[in-house]
């Protein structure tokens, strides 16, 4: 890529393999017949969506993600409900300690100061997008039994749009809480 090339970027918590396996099995049981399930490799908890950015921004974004992640408290998330918007289905996660919410807020501030991000008006909602659709299917499955999910790292991702759906590529990952 040329230095002035743009990439679609977002920062997200990466989920442990066990949680990914449970989510994928739950999607097969409850989502796959009515909507396009998000592939296992693309399941994550978005912290900040940056959109199209110059490729040269990636090192600074990674540095800010690393700084926010280094001071993050232990994160433990639990699936509490399924929710649909007009185009996606998601598993909403409880963040009882507030550590994930604090990380998302800290990261948003850092990225705003860097000039690469504009915070959304609505509060950050910890969730995993599990399905995409053109028409809302009106599903109401029980939440998946994930137990307590404790991500150990976060990553800067590139979203590559393809006819068969987006492909998410980890560009850089950083440990959480000094791990």
QUIWO-V859499 format. One record per backbone hydrogen bond with DSSP energy under -1.0 kcal/mol. CO is the residue of the C=O (numbers start at 0). NH is the residue of the N-H. E is the energy in kcal/mol with one decimal. If there is no record, write none. Layout:
((CO NH E) (CO NH E))
This chain:
((1 4 -2.0) (4 54 -3.5) (6 52 -2.8) (7 158 -2.8) (8 49 -2.0) (8 50 -1.6) (9 156 -3.4) (10 46 -3.3) (10 47 -1.8) (11 154 -2.7) (12 44 -1.9) (15 19 -2.2) (16 20 -2.8) (17 21 -2.3) (18 22 -2.6) (19 23 -2.5) (20 24 -2.2) (21 25 -2.4) (22 26 -2.7) (23 27 -2.1) (24 28 -2.0) (25 29 -2.5) (26 30 -2.7) (26 31 -2.6) (30 33 -1.9) (30 34 -1.8) (35 131 -2.4) (38 41 -1.7) (39 42 -1.4) (44 12 -2.9) (47 10 -2.9) (50 8 -2.4) (52 6 -2.9) (53 56 -2.4) (54 57 -1.5) (56 60 -2.5) (57 61 -2.8) (58 62 -2.2) (59 63 -2.2) (60 64 -2.6) (61 65 -2.8) (62 66 -2.2) (63 67 -2.4) (64 68 -2.9) (65 69 -2.1) (68 71 -1.1) (68 176 -3.6) (76 148 -3.4) (77 93 -3.6) (80 91 -3.0) (82 89 -3.0) (86 132 -2.1) (87 84 -2.8) (88 129 -2.4) (88 130 -1.7) (89 82 -2.6) (90 127 -2.0) (91 79 -2.8) (91 80 -1.2) (93 77 -1.5) (94 97 -1.2) (97 101 -2.5) (98 102 -2.1) (99 103 -2.6) (100 104 -2.3) (101 105 -2.7) (102 106 -2.9) (103 107 -2.3) (104 108 -2.2) (105 109 -2.3) (106 110 -2.8) (107 111 -2.4) (108 112 -2.4) (109 113 -1.6) (110 115 -2.2) (125 92 -2.9) (127 90 -2.5) (129 37 -2.2) (130 88 -2.2) (131 35 -2.0) (143 145 -1.2) (148 76 -2.8) (151 175 -2.3) (152 13 -2.1) (153 173 -3.0) (154 11 -2.2) (155 170 -3.1) (155 171 -1.3) (156 9 -1.6) (157 168 -2.7) (159 166 -2.5) (161 164 -2.0) (166 159 -3.1) (168 157 -2.6) (171 155 -2.7) (173 153 -2.5) (175 178 -1.8))
